[in-house]
Amino acid sequence: MARMRYEIIFSPEAAEDFQSLKAHLRSLVRDEIERHLRFEPKKESKSRIKKLKKMNRPQYRLRVEEIRIFYDVRGNRVEILAIVQKSEAASWLESIGRGK
């Protein structure tokens, strides 16, 4: 059975976040997005993907070293909302995230 391939879309803010990363981190983040979000963006794991509780938006978080990638899944699309340092993740969620 073929796996569904998800389209990955960056919000304007996430695209800006991505471009502001150092080159080696940008490469790592791109590889991890491709590895984890292209085919199984909802597959939770202890260390990588976490479904955010009490949140309508973003729905998920992907951890890549000290980087946190927040995203939503709708149909066959993954929308990346932000790419932030771990140290900024809580304040970003507080200011941007929408609770249920």
Backbone bond lengths (Angstrom), bond angles and torsions (degrees), N, CA, C in turn:
res aa  C-N    CA-C-N  psi(-1)  N-CA   C-N-CA  omega(-1)  CA-C   N-CA-C  phi
1 M - - - 1.450 - - 1.527 109.52 -
2 A 1.314 116.51 128.98 1.460 121.09 -179.10 1.524 110.47 -73.53
3 R 1.308 115.03 139.53 1.462 119.35 177.03 1.522 109.09 -80.59
4 M 1.320 114.73 146.53 1.452 119.13 177.72 1.524 109.12 -72.15
5 R 1.296 115.84 135.73 1.464 121.75 178.27 1.524 107.83 -98.51
6 Y 1.316 116.61 124.95 1.461 121.78 -179.38 1.527 110.09 -91.61
7 E 1.314 114.84 141.98 1.456 121.01 173.33 1.533 106.57 -82.90
8 I 1.313 117.04 133.66 1.463 120.59 -178.86 1.522 108.91 -107.91
9 I 1.332 115.14 124.75 1.458 122.20 -177.15 1.521 108.41 -123.75
10 F 1.308 115.90 134.76 1.461 121.27 176.35 1.518 108.98 -99.76
11 S 1.337 117.07 131.01 1.458 119.67 171.26 1.530 106.11 -66.41
12 P 1.342 118.19 160.26 1.473 119.07 178.08 1.538 111.80 -55.13
13 E 1.324 116.68 -39.07 1.464 120.59 -180.00 1.530 111.00 -65.50
14 A 1.334 116.67 -43.42 1.464 120.37 -179.79 1.529 110.87 -66.14
15 A 1.333 116.79 -36.75 1.473 120.32 178.02 1.532 109.29 -63.04
16 E 1.321 116.19 -40.54 1.466 121.12 176.64 1.526 110.89 -64.13
17 D 1.338 115.49 -45.56 1.476 120.62 177.46 1.530 109.93 -56.54
18 F 1.328 115.83 -45.63 1.468 122.06 -177.49 1.529 110.28 -61.18
19 Q 1.331 116.45 -46.87 1.466 120.66 -178.42 1.526 112.36 -65.06
20 S 1.332 116.68 -27.56 1.465 119.38 -177.45 1.532 112.91 -81.36
21 L 1.334 117.14 -8.45 1.467 120.23 177.67 1.531 110.31 -71.34
22 K 1.329 115.61 151.23 1.463 119.45 172.96 1.528 108.03 -64.15
23 A 1.325 116.31 154.14 1.470 121.70 -173.16 1.532 112.84 -53.95
24 H 1.333 118.70 -45.32 1.471 119.76 -177.20 1.534 110.54 -66.50
25 L 1.337 117.42 -35.96 1.471 119.60 177.55 1.520 111.12 -70.90
26 R 1.324 116.38 -38.21 1.462 120.77 178.69 1.530 109.59 -59.03
27 S 1.323 115.77 -44.47 1.461 121.01 179.17 1.531 111.17 -63.05
28 L 1.322 116.66 -44.83 1.463 121.77 179.19 1.532 110.84 -62.90
29 V 1.325 116.51 -46.55 1.471 121.23 179.86 1.525 110.36 -61.57
30 R 1.331 117.18 -44.22 1.471 120.78 178.92 1.534 110.38 -59.55
31 D 1.330 116.52 -45.60 1.468 120.58 -180.00 1.531 111.55 -62.61
32 E 1.322 117.32 -43.13 1.464 121.17 -178.46 1.529 111.71 -69.72
33 I 1.326 117.42 -37.29 1.469 120.54 175.36 1.527 108.66 -60.55
34 E 1.312 116.03 -46.45 1.465 120.73 179.95 1.526 110.89 -63.28
35 R 1.312 117.45 -43.96 1.468 122.34 -177.22 1.524 112.03 -67.33
36 H 1.327 117.66 -43.57 1.458 120.26 -171.33 1.525 114.74 -99.80
37 L 1.322 117.91 -29.76 1.462 119.05 -172.42 1.524 114.46 -103.93
38 R 1.314 118.30 -17.96 1.477 120.12 -177.00 1.534 111.41 -66.16
39 F 1.340 118.18 -37.89 1.462 120.16 -175.42 1.535 114.28 -119.25
40 E 1.314 118.45 -29.18 1.477 120.25 -176.01 1.533 112.04 -136.94
41 P 1.332 117.11 61.23 1.468 119.16 -175.46 1.527 114.22 -68.78
42 K 1.339 117.43 -14.95 1.464 120.36 -179.11 1.527 112.96 -101.35
43 K 1.334 116.71 0.98 1.466 120.30 -177.09 1.525 109.66 -79.67
44 E 1.327 114.70 101.83 1.462 120.19 -177.75 1.523 111.01 -72.41
45 S 1.329 114.34 148.66 1.461 120.43 175.09 1.523 107.96 -145.35
46 K 1.305 116.13 160.66 1.464 119.77 -178.22 1.526 112.11 -62.36
47 S 1.318 116.38 -38.86 1.460 118.59 -172.04 1.528 115.10 -102.71
48 R 1.305 119.03 -21.74 1.466 120.37 -172.17 1.530 114.61 -108.99
49 I 1.330 116.29 -68.70 1.462 120.95 -171.51 1.519 110.34 -104.59
50 K 1.309 114.94 132.97 1.458 121.01 -179.79 1.523 108.66 -131.89
51 K 1.327 115.86 128.83 1.464 120.22 172.64 1.520 106.22 -79.82
52 L 1.314 116.03 126.96 1.463 119.81 -176.27 1.515 110.12 -82.25
53 K 1.304 115.59 124.58 1.461 121.09 -179.19 1.527 108.86 -83.88
54 K 1.321 115.57 152.05 1.464 122.22 179.23 1.527 112.95 62.43
55 M 1.337 117.28 21.62 1.462 120.83 -179.84 1.529 109.65 -127.91
56 N 1.322 116.01 134.34 1.459 120.62 169.25 1.516 109.12 -88.52
57 R 1.306 115.08 -34.62 1.451 120.67 -178.59 1.502 108.72 -150.85
58 P 1.285 121.27 126.98 1.464 127.12 -5.99 1.532 111.18 -73.05
59 Q 1.310 114.36 160.21 1.459 119.95 -179.24 1.535 111.89 -88.81
60 Y 1.333 117.05 -31.27 1.462 121.13 -172.55 1.524 111.68 -137.79
61 R 1.348 113.22 161.70 1.457 121.24 173.97 1.520 108.52 -133.53
62 L 1.321 116.00 132.22 1.461 122.61 173.28 1.523 107.39 -108.43
63 R 1.330 116.42 129.55 1.463 121.26 179.15 1.522 109.96 -99.78
64 V 1.325 115.26 128.12 1.464 121.63 175.71 1.530 106.18 -132.15
65 E 1.316 116.82 100.07 1.457 122.78 -174.70 1.525 109.55 51.13
66 E 1.348 118.22 -119.82 1.476 120.86 -178.38 1.533 111.95 -93.59
67 I 1.313 116.83 12.74 1.470 122.46 -178.69 1.521 108.87 -105.85
68 R 1.323 116.41 142.36 1.464 122.29 174.89 1.520 108.00 -120.52
69 I 1.336 115.25 128.93 1.462 121.66 179.86 1.522 106.84 -112.59
70 F 1.327 115.93 118.78 1.462 121.40 -179.38 1.513 108.43 -101.76
71 Y 1.353 115.83 135.10 1.465 118.64 -175.87 1.519 112.08 -153.40
72 D 1.332 114.12 162.68 1.464 123.53 175.05 1.522 108.33 -117.49
73 V 1.320 115.59 154.30 1.464 121.14 174.12 1.521 107.27 -121.92
74 R 1.333 115.91 124.25 1.461 121.81 177.34 1.528 108.16 -134.72
75 G 1.326 116.23 114.30 1.465 119.54 -177.65 1.519 109.12 61.40
76 N 1.342 116.06 -124.28 1.471 119.83 -179.40 1.527 111.23 -103.68
77 R 1.350 116.57 24.43 1.457 120.66 -179.12 1.523 111.39 -120.25
78 V 1.313 114.54 137.62 1.464 122.02 172.72 1.523 105.47 -109.41
79 E 1.333 116.50 120.00 1.459 119.76 177.01 1.519 108.78 -105.91
80 I 1.316 115.46 115.13 1.455 120.81 178.09 1.521 107.18 -83.52
81 L 1.338 115.20 121.61 1.461 121.37 -174.75 1.519 112.14 -94.02
82 A 1.320 117.23 -35.90 1.460 120.47 -178.04 1.520 110.80 -160.55
83 I 1.330 114.22 152.01 1.457 122.38 174.28 1.529 104.44 -129.05
84 V 1.326 115.98 107.69 1.469 119.69 -173.22 1.525 111.49 -130.32
85 Q 1.319 115.69 157.92 1.458 121.23 173.94 1.520 108.78 -66.11
86 K 1.313 116.36 149.05 1.463 120.85 178.06 1.530 110.82 -52.33
87 S 1.316 116.93 -40.57 1.464 121.31 -177.42 1.532 112.93 -64.59
88 E 1.341 116.97 -22.16 1.464 121.34 -179.09 1.527 112.51 -101.05
89 A 1.326 118.03 -6.17 1.462 122.26 -172.23 1.525 112.81 -60.75
90 A 1.322 117.82 -46.51 1.472 120.85 -177.39 1.521 111.04 -63.51
91 S 1.327 117.42 -44.32 1.465 119.12 -179.29 1.529 110.83 -69.32
92 W 1.345 117.28 -34.66 1.468 119.52 177.14 1.540 109.20 -63.40
93 L 1.318 117.31 -47.58 1.459 121.36 179.76 1.527 111.22 -60.02
94 E 1.312 116.26 -41.10 1.452 121.00 -179.35 1.526 111.44 -63.58
95 S 1.332 116.48 -39.53 1.464 119.61 -176.08 1.526 113.14 -86.16
96 I 1.325 117.65 -30.47 1.472 120.49 -173.72 1.525 112.86 -109.82
97 G 1.320 116.95 -36.24 1.462 120.73 -174.69 1.515 112.48 -61.31
98 R 1.311 115.75 150.40 1.467 121.73 177.48 1.504 109.43 -117.10
99 G 1.319 115.07 120.82 1.464 120.68 178.78 1.510 112.30 -75.23
100 K 1.304 114.82 166.55 1.476 120.37 178.62 1.494 110.74 -80.55
